[in-house]
Amino acid sequence: MYAADISIDERALVLQLIEGDEDAFCELYAAYKNRLIYFAMRFLKSREYAEDIFQDAFTIVWQSRRFINPDASFSAYLYTIMRNRILNQLRDLANRDKLREQIFSQAVNYTNETKDEILVNDLRQFISRALQQLTPRQREIFEMSRERQMSHREIAEALGISVNTVQESISISLRTLRTCLEKNSVIGAELVLFLICLNL
């Protein structure tokens, strides 16, 4: 017997998802999108962060699909992933705020606009070099998402690939960039990543 709170239709979709059915994945994605984004927004107070958390959660769902228990509550499984991602995001944001305050306080003497411009240009150049570590397709998807502000579905349609492929590519790109920044001992690597997401 499976959990009472799982509908027969949802359980069928979960079984198809486990087998790698992208249509089932998209149906579940659409079914949970609004409620999970709203759930995340209650804590993060930002739709952008909430959408990123939701997309990351479903990337995890796809990557771990073979380990999903179809007889357990899929909803509870999703909310557990979301809760953990939200807690991580809140912790990261707190750390980024502290780091940003430290960096800006150390740069308090840089009141000259020319010096500020040099600092920004240096960051831009380093980010550009870090992006070169991505594959051409990963870089294309990442730039479409972060620079052109295209949704994952818009990117998928434009490139003729699945939404899941877009989500997974962006997730891999962020991990690659973080690793590159940390390997090069960039001070404030997390802040730099934050600025990338804000289209520095």
Residue frames relative to the residue before (quaternion, step in Angstrom):
aa qw qx qy qz dx dy dz
M 1.0000 0.0000 0.0000 0.0000 0.00 0.00 0.00
Y 0.2802 -0.7531 0.5672 0.1804 3.56 -1.05 0.70
A 0.7137 -0.4733 0.2961 0.4230 3.56 -1.27 0.42
A 0.5635 -0.6591 0.3935 0.3053 3.53 -1.01 0.92
D 0.6865 0.4998 -0.2958 0.4374 3.59 1.09 -0.57
I 0.5795 0.5516 -0.3917 0.4543 3.60 1.23 0.20
S 0.3476 -0.7279 0.5465 0.2252 3.58 -0.73 0.99
I 0.6181 -0.5495 0.4043 0.3906 3.54 -1.20 0.55
D 0.6495 0.5244 -0.3191 0.4488 3.59 0.97 -0.86
E 0.6698 0.4860 -0.3126 0.4663 3.59 0.91 -0.86
R 0.6326 0.5292 -0.3394 0.4524 3.58 0.96 -0.80
A 0.6269 0.5277 -0.3346 0.4654 3.58 1.04 -0.76
L 0.6493 0.5072 -0.3134 0.4721 3.58 1.01 -0.82
V 0.6395 0.5242 -0.3249 0.4591 3.57 1.00 -0.82
L 0.6417 0.5171 -0.3225 0.4656 3.59 0.97 -0.82
Q 0.6527 0.4964 -0.3083 0.4822 3.58 1.03 -0.80
L 0.6100 0.5529 -0.3370 0.4568 3.58 1.08 -0.80
I 0.6433 0.5358 -0.3206 0.4430 3.57 0.90 -0.94
E 0.6912 0.4669 -0.2626 0.4851 3.57 1.12 -0.72
G 0.5946 -0.6118 0.3479 0.3886 3.58 1.30 0.05
D 0.3793 0.7298 -0.4844 0.2980 3.59 1.21 0.42
E 0.3218 -0.7807 0.5055 0.1774 3.61 -0.44 1.21
D 0.5973 0.5572 -0.3718 0.4410 3.61 1.09 -0.56
A 0.6387 0.5076 -0.3190 0.4823 3.57 1.02 -0.81
F 0.6153 0.5459 -0.3349 0.4596 3.56 1.03 -0.83
C 0.6845 0.4925 -0.2868 0.4546 3.60 0.86 -0.97
E 0.6303 0.5302 -0.3337 0.4585 3.60 1.05 -0.75
L 0.6709 0.4772 -0.2944 0.4853 3.58 0.92 -0.87
Y 0.6000 0.5672 -0.3347 0.4541 3.56 1.08 -0.81
A 0.7004 0.4640 -0.2610 0.4755 3.57 0.85 -1.02
A 0.6538 0.5452 -0.3121 0.4218 3.57 0.99 -0.86
Y 0.7753 0.3561 -0.1766 0.4909 3.57 1.00 -0.80
K 0.4434 0.7491 -0.4364 0.2275 3.59 1.20 -0.39
N 0.7378 0.4428 -0.2651 0.4350 3.60 0.55 -1.13
R 0.7021 0.4764 -0.2958 0.4389 3.58 0.82 -0.93
L 0.6825 0.4772 -0.3012 0.4645 3.60 1.00 -0.74
I 0.6167 0.5187 -0.3487 0.4786 3.60 1.08 -0.65
Y 0.6346 0.5162 -0.3255 0.4742 3.59 1.01 -0.81
F 0.6227 0.5471 -0.3246 0.4556 3.57 1.02 -0.86
A 0.6941 0.4707 -0.2742 0.4706 3.58 0.88 -0.95
M 0.6396 0.5475 -0.3273 0.4289 3.60 1.02 -0.79
R 0.5694 0.5990 -0.3814 0.4142 3.59 1.13 -0.56
F 0.7459 0.3760 -0.2040 0.5105 3.57 1.12 -0.66
L 0.7582 0.4079 -0.2033 0.4663 3.57 0.95 -0.90
K 0.2583 -0.8047 0.4965 0.1982 3.59 1.24 -0.44
S 0.6881 0.3990 -0.2786 0.5382 3.59 1.16 0.55
R 0.3917 -0.7300 0.5059 0.2403 3.56 -0.68 1.06
E 0.6112 0.5636 -0.3535 0.4288 3.59 1.05 -0.75
Y 0.6758 0.4694 -0.2904 0.4884 3.57 0.88 -0.94
A 0.6431 0.5381 -0.3222 0.4394 3.58 0.97 -0.89
E 0.6627 0.4967 -0.3065 0.4692 3.58 0.97 -0.85
D 0.6356 0.5232 -0.3294 0.4624 3.58 1.02 -0.77
I 0.6404 0.5208 -0.3167 0.4673 3.57 1.00 -0.87
F 0.6534 0.5178 -0.3079 0.4584 3.56 0.95 -0.91
Q 0.6774 0.4910 -0.2927 0.4630 3.57 0.89 -0.93
D 0.6334 0.5166 -0.3250 0.4757 3.57 1.04 -0.76
A 0.6306 0.5441 -0.3313 0.4433 3.57 1.01 -0.84
F 0.7105 0.4358 -0.2742 0.4797 3.59 0.90 -0.85
T 0.5449 0.5604 -0.4077 0.4720 3.58 1.22 -0.31
I 0.6381 0.5134 -0.3118 0.4817 3.56 1.03 -0.83
V 0.6228 0.5478 -0.3345 0.4473 3.58 0.99 -0.86
W 0.6872 0.4774 -0.2894 0.4649 3.58 0.87 -0.94
Q 0.6869 0.4960 -0.2868 0.4471 3.56 0.86 -0.94
S 0.7621 0.3446 -0.1766 0.5189 3.58 1.11 -0.71
R 0.2846 0.8270 -0.4619 0.1471 3.56 1.30 0.15
R 0.6516 0.5424 -0.3251 0.4190 3.61 0.98 -0.77
F 0.7000 0.4551 -0.2613 0.4844 3.58 1.24 -0.40
I 0.4520 0.6845 -0.4555 0.3460 3.60 1.29 0.05
N 0.3235 -0.7227 0.5790 0.1945 3.58 -1.02 0.86
P 0.3123 -0.7899 0.4935 0.1871 3.62 -0.35 1.18
D 0.6591 0.5049 -0.3097 0.4634 3.60 1.24 -0.31
A 0.6183 0.4963 -0.3503 0.4987 3.58 1.30 0.07
S 0.6446 -0.5282 0.3831 0.3983 3.55 -1.27 0.26
F 0.3505 -0.7388 0.5400 0.1992 3.57 -0.60 1.16
S 0.6124 0.5563 -0.3412 0.4462 3.58 1.08 -0.75
A 0.6632 0.4936 -0.3060 0.4720 3.59 0.89 -0.91
Y 0.6136 0.5540 -0.3296 0.4561 3.56 1.08 -0.80
L 0.6763 0.4921 -0.2879 0.4664 3.59 0.93 -0.92
Y 0.6810 0.4923 -0.2980 0.4528 3.57 0.87 -0.93
T 0.6031 0.5445 -0.3563 0.4614 3.59 1.12 -0.60
I 0.6468 0.5020 -0.3146 0.4803 3.58 0.96 -0.87
M 0.6589 0.5130 -0.3064 0.4570 3.58 0.90 -0.95
R 0.6467 0.5293 -0.3266 0.4415 3.58 0.89 -0.92
N 0.6796 0.4923 -0.2914 0.4592 3.57 0.88 -0.95
R 0.6590 0.5022 -0.3058 0.4690 3.59 1.00 -0.83
I 0.6325 0.5287 -0.3277 0.4616 3.58 1.04 -0.77
L 0.6488 0.5139 -0.3146 0.4648 3.59 0.93 -0.88
N 0.6476 0.5100 -0.3120 0.4725 3.57 1.00 -0.85
Q 0.6560 0.5167 -0.3094 0.4550 3.57 0.98 -0.88
L 0.6505 0.5136 -0.3181 0.4603 3.58 0.95 -0.86
R 0.6468 0.5070 -0.3151 0.4747 3.58 1.01 -0.81
D 0.6611 0.5083 -0.3058 0.4594 3.58 0.95 -0.90
L 0.6488 0.5193 -0.3222 0.4535 3.58 0.97 -0.85
A 0.6321 0.5247 -0.3308 0.4645 3.58 1.02 -0.80
N 0.6643 0.4964 -0.2989 0.4723 3.57 0.98 -0.88
R 0.6509 0.5198 -0.3197 0.4515 3.58 1.00 -0.83
D 0.6267 0.5365 -0.3387 0.4525 3.58 1.03 -0.79
K 0.6543 0.5010 -0.3108 0.4735 3.58 0.96 -0.88
L 0.6698 0.5059 -0.2988 0.4541 3.55 0.94 -0.94
R 0.6487 0.5183 -0.3197 0.4565 3.57 0.95 -0.86
E 0.6362 0.5228 -0.3291 0.4621 3.58 1.01 -0.81
Q 0.6476 0.5197 -0.3176 0.4578 3.59 0.99 -0.84
I 0.6740 0.4997 -0.2961 0.4564 3.56 0.89 -0.98
F 0.6971 0.4721 -0.2788 0.4620 3.57 0.88 -0.95
S 0.6361 0.5170 -0.3381 0.4624 3.59 1.07 -0.69
Q 0.6467 0.5058 -0.3137 0.4769 3.59 1.09 -0.71
A 0.7179 0.4245 -0.2414 0.4961 3.57 1.17 -0.56
V 0.3011 0.8009 -0.4811 0.1911 3.56 1.29 0.30
N 0.6549 0.5189 -0.3159 0.4495 3.59 1.12 -0.57
Y 0.5988 0.5674 -0.3654 0.4313 3.56 1.26 -0.26
T 0.1293 0.8204 -0.5418 0.1295 3.55 0.54 1.16
N 0.5643 0.6020 -0.3845 0.4138 3.56 1.22 -0.38
E 0.4977 -0.6895 0.4376 0.2923 3.61 -0.73 1.04
T 0.6175 0.5518 -0.3509 0.4371 3.59 1.03 -0.71
K 0.6548 0.5033 -0.3098 0.4711 3.58 0.96 -0.84
D 0.6295 0.5271 -0.3295 0.4662 3.56 1.01 -0.80
E 0.6557 0.5186 -0.3094 0.4533 3.55 0.96 -0.88
I 0.6287 0.5300 -0.3328 0.4616 3.58 1.03 -0.78
L 0.6398 0.5321 -0.3196 0.4532 3.59 0.97 -0.89
V 0.6701 0.4946 -0.2933 0.4694 3.57 0.91 -0.95
N 0.6583 0.5130 -0.3095 0.4556 3.58 0.96 -0.87
D 0.6201 0.5358 -0.3383 0.4626 3.58 1.06 -0.75
L 0.6486 0.5104 -0.3115 0.4710 3.56 0.99 -0.84
R 0.6352 0.5356 -0.3250 0.4517 3.55 0.97 -0.87
Q 0.6742 0.5030 -0.2958 0.4527 3.57 0.90 -0.95
F 0.6603 0.4940 -0.3240 0.4636 3.58 0.95 -0.79
I 0.6292 0.5266 -0.3335 0.4643 3.57 0.99 -0.82
S 0.6360 0.5331 -0.3248 0.4537 3.57 0.99 -0.86
R 0.6633 0.4891 -0.3066 0.4762 3.60 0.96 -0.85
A 0.6375 0.5279 -0.3296 0.4542 3.58 1.02 -0.79
L 0.6435 0.5327 -0.3206 0.4466 3.60 1.02 -0.79
Q 0.5915 0.5844 -0.3657 0.4181 3.58 1.16 -0.50
Q 0.5698 0.5943 -0.3801 0.4215 3.59 1.25 -0.28
L 0.6006 0.5639 -0.3531 0.4434 3.59 1.25 -0.33
T 0.5454 -0.5584 0.4863 0.3926 3.56 -1.26 0.30
P 0.6632 -0.5059 0.3461 0.4294 3.63 -1.13 0.42
R 0.6762 0.4841 -0.3071 0.4627 3.62 0.92 -0.84
Q 0.6389 0.5153 -0.3327 0.4643 3.60 0.96 -0.80
R 0.6551 0.5102 -0.3087 0.4639 3.57 0.97 -0.88
E 0.6379 0.5311 -0.3240 0.4539 3.57 0.98 -0.85
I 0.6746 0.4889 -0.2899 0.4709 3.58 0.88 -0.97
F 0.6582 0.5227 -0.3068 0.4466 3.57 0.93 -0.94
E 0.6852 0.4793 -0.2869 0.4674 3.58 0.90 -0.90
M 0.6151 0.5338 -0.3472 0.4650 3.60 1.08 -0.69
S 0.6823 0.4867 -0.2767 0.4701 3.56 1.04 -0.81
R 0.7937 0.3617 -0.1775 0.4558 3.58 0.70 -1.10
E 0.7491 0.3889 -0.2256 0.4864 3.59 0.96 -0.78
R 0.7662 0.3376 -0.1868 0.5139 3.58 0.95 -0.87
Q 0.3598 -0.7846 0.4451 0.2385 3.56 1.39 0.02
M 0.3114 0.7469 -0.5206 0.2724 3.58 1.03 0.83
S 0.4817 -0.6503 0.4966 0.3139 3.56 -1.08 0.71
H 0.6637 -0.5053 0.3605 0.4174 3.57 -1.24 0.35
R 0.6603 0.4992 -0.3192 0.4613 3.59 0.98 -0.78
E 0.6266 0.5297 -0.3377 0.4613 3.61 1.02 -0.74
I 0.6436 0.5080 -0.3180 0.4760 3.57 1.01 -0.81
A 0.6447 0.5337 -0.3184 0.4450 3.57 0.93 -0.93
E 0.6790 0.4841 -0.2879 0.4710 3.57 0.93 -0.92
A 0.6588 0.5224 -0.3140 0.4410 3.58 0.97 -0.84
L 0.7682 0.3584 -0.1784 0.4996 3.58 1.01 -0.84
G 0.4352 -0.7205 0.4471 0.3026 3.58 1.27 -0.10
I 0.5527 0.5693 -0.4104 0.4494 3.58 1.06 0.81
S 0.6216 -0.5570 0.3916 0.3874 3.58 -1.27 0.17
V 0.6246 -0.5267 0.4224 0.3925 3.54 -1.29 0.46
N 0.6369 0.5426 -0.3285 0.4382 3.57 0.99 -0.82
T 0.6269 0.5323 -0.3360 0.4591 3.59 1.03 -0.79
V 0.6333 0.5224 -0.3223 0.4712 3.59 1.04 -0.79
Q 0.6664 0.5109 -0.3003 0.4525 3.58 0.87 -0.99
E 0.6847 0.4884 -0.2890 0.4573 3.55 0.87 -0.96
S 0.6358 0.5369 -0.3275 0.4474 3.59 1.03 -0.79
I 0.6674 0.4913 -0.3057 0.4688 3.60 0.93 -0.87
S 0.6289 0.5333 -0.3271 0.4616 3.57 1.01 -0.81
I 0.6613 0.4917 -0.2971 0.4824 3.59 0.96 -0.90
S 0.6374 0.5435 -0.3278 0.4368 3.59 0.99 -0.84
L 0.6618 0.5059 -0.3079 0.4597 3.58 0.94 -0.88
R 0.6507 0.5025 -0.3151 0.4741 3.58 1.00 -0.81
T 0.6453 0.5242 -0.3167 0.4566 3.59 1.01 -0.84
L 0.6634 0.5021 -0.3017 0.4656 3.57 0.94 -0.89
R 0.6400 0.5226 -0.3307 0.4560 3.58 0.94 -0.84
T 0.6557 0.5142 -0.3044 0.4614 3.57 0.95 -0.93
C 0.6472 0.5257 -0.3117 0.4557 3.57 0.98 -0.89
L 0.6672 0.5033 -0.3006 0.4594 3.57 0.92 -0.90
E 0.6832 0.4864 -0.2899 0.4610 3.56 0.93 -0.92
K 0.6408 0.5309 -0.3302 0.4456 3.60 1.00 -0.79
N 0.7183 0.4196 -0.2407 0.5001 3.55 1.11 -0.69
S 0.4339 -0.7447 0.4231 0.2794 3.56 1.35 0.34
V 0.2019 0.7858 -0.5525 0.1911 3.54 0.92 0.91
I 0.3986 -0.7019 0.5335 0.2526 3.57 -0.78 1.02
G 0.8192 0.1486 -0.1372 0.5367 3.55 -0.78 1.04
A 0.1010 0.8319 -0.5389 0.0856 3.60 0.95 0.80
E 0.6532 0.5118 -0.3219 0.4559 3.58 0.98 -0.82
L 0.6387 0.5196 -0.3277 0.4633 3.57 1.04 -0.77
V 0.6235 0.5366 -0.3375 0.4577 3.57 1.01 -0.81
L 0.6466 0.5069 -0.3204 0.4715 3.58 0.96 -0.86
F 0.6228 0.5437 -0.3280 0.4570 3.55 1.04 -0.81
L 0.6702 0.4913 -0.2893 0.4752 3.56 0.98 -0.89
I 0.5786 0.5622 -0.3770 0.4550 3.60 1.12 -0.65
C 0.6884 0.4893 -0.2798 0.4565 3.56 0.89 -0.98
L 0.6847 0.4386 -0.2803 0.5101 3.57 1.24 -0.42
N 0.4864 -0.7044 0.4010 0.3261 3.56 1.36 0.30
L 0.0223 0.8202 -0.5667 0.0747 3.55 0.79 1.08
